[in-house]
Amino acid sequence: MTTSNRLHKFITDRDWRIWFGLVVTFIWIAGGLWFVVSSVHADPNQELTLGVIGNFLEGAFAPLAFLWLVLGLFMQQRELANNTEMLRRTSEQSEKQTQAIAATEMNARQETFFKIAESVKQQLGGITGMLTAGGLGPVGSNRYSREEIADMFQKASSGDAGIFARELISMEYLEEGGIRSLLYDTEIRRRHTRNYRRTFERLLELARGCDVDGIIVDSLNHSAFGLLYQQMTEYMPEGFGEAEEGSGEVQSGTPTSSSSRSA
């Protein structure tokens, strides 16, 4: 950087009020010196006592002191405005960082939910498979043969966990007494239905904790598992909900003594 550029940068970086004050001060002092020299030449024999000199200096420099006081106030206001702007920008940056951290945390919670949801859907697929096999397989109405049930279990284990749920919601099953009979007709079916409802409700609760706009919950409610849950709720016998709340935790296919008594 050349000397002229440095000088230009030095001048432009300074507040114009400083340059204004320096120019006025220089002119005022030059005018004061001219006044002193003119007075001495006009009357060389006048007595310049300390009192006279003091009064002159007081009167001469009082306007300059007031000028720099005013300029200092203006520059201080500018500094305060700059500090306020910096604080505002810092606050905005902090808010953006907070939002970014919250978004990162929400993304992590959603990723964790989707991993858990895959395992839960496999569990729901197993429960619906037992409901289908018990109600529509060879031990039930024999709508599906043993081979067909085994083939559906194979597809479920290969990743299509909702195959049994889709089968259960796709028909009315009038020959078997309707969907209500398939879900609640026997103690084993009621036990599987209770396990299904409890597991799906826990999955929904977990989804609400990481769902900002309700898309995840809506997708669950409109999936095969969600539609089957709605049918379970719609055709639930009177008093079954109270029994469900009063029963203990029931594992899939393994009832506790309290759940057996409530069923």
Helices and strands as residue ranges (DSSP letters): H 3-13, H 16-42, H 50-136, H 146-157, H 163-170, H 179-184, H 187-208, H 215-221, H 224-234, H 240-246, H 257-262
